[in-house]
Amino acid sequence: MSINSDSKPLLKVDNLSVIYHNQALTLIRNQVVKAVKNVSFTVFPGECYAIVGESGGGKTSIAHSILGFIKPSDGTIIFDDCDIWQLSKNKLRQLRPLIQPVFQDYNNALNPLMRIREILSEPLLIKGIRSDANAQLQKSLEIVGLNPEILTRYPNQLSGGQKQRVVLARALIMKPKLLILDEPVSSQDISIGAQIINLLRHLQVTVGLSYLLISHNLSVVRLLADRIAIMQNGVIIEQNTVKQLFENPAKPYTKNLIKASIAPD
C-alpha cells in the first residue's frame, strides 16, 4: 500500500511503557519487569504495520495494551482520535468492536461445545444486535470464503484453514477498523498459511482494513506488511518500510533476523 504521510493515523502509540510486578515467592520479591520501554509508532488507514522480534521481546504486551487487557504504566494510545485509557467504561465498550484480535491458536479461540452459528452470533448478541443477524453471519462467511452450510457444524468438524477463517469471520462481523494479528499463520502448514495470507491481503483492499501484525517470522511479514518495526528487549530499535528494511537494515540484530528468515516462495 502507498502510505500518505499527510493522512491522519488510525492508531498512534506514543512513549508506551508496560511494567509487570512479579509478586511470586522468588528470591527477589516484588520484582519489576519493564516489558515495553517508551515505544512509539503509528498505523495509518489501510496499512499493515508489523512488529517483529523474538518471543518475550514485548510485542504481545503492546497488543494487549491496545486491546485494553493491560494498562500501560506510561504513554498514550490514541485510536480513531480517542485516548483508549482515558475513556469511560461506556465509551470504551462502544470503541472496542472497532479493534478486533486474531490470535494464532484458533483451537482455543473457538468453543468446542458451540456450533459455528453460535460462535459467530455471540459478539452480535453481546452488542445487542438481534435483527438481521442471520444475514450478517452469512455475509461474514462469504467475505472469508466459507460456505454458510458450516454454520451447523462444530469446530472439530472443520479443517485448520476453515477454523482460522471462522476466527477471521467472527472478528469481521463487528465491522472493525483495525485487526491485531498475532502470528496469524504460525499454526498452519505452508499451503494453508499462504491461503490465509492471500485472504488477509484481499480483505485489506476490499474491506479497507488496517492491520497491526505481531510476528517473529520475517518471511510472513514481508508478504503482508507495509512498514516494519524491529523490537528487542522491549524497545523498538528500528522501523522502516519493508523494502528499505530488507535492503538496508541498520542494526546487527535486524541483520541477523533477516539472515535467519526463510525467503518466501
Helices and strands as residue ranges (DSSP letters): E 11-22, E 31-43, E 48-52, H 59-67, E 74-79, E 82-83, G 84-86, H 89-95, G 96-98, E 99-102, H 106-109, H 116-126, H 133-143, G 148-152, G 155-157, H 160-172, E 178-182, H 190-206, E 210-215, H 218-224, E 227-232, E 235-241, H 242-247, H 252-260
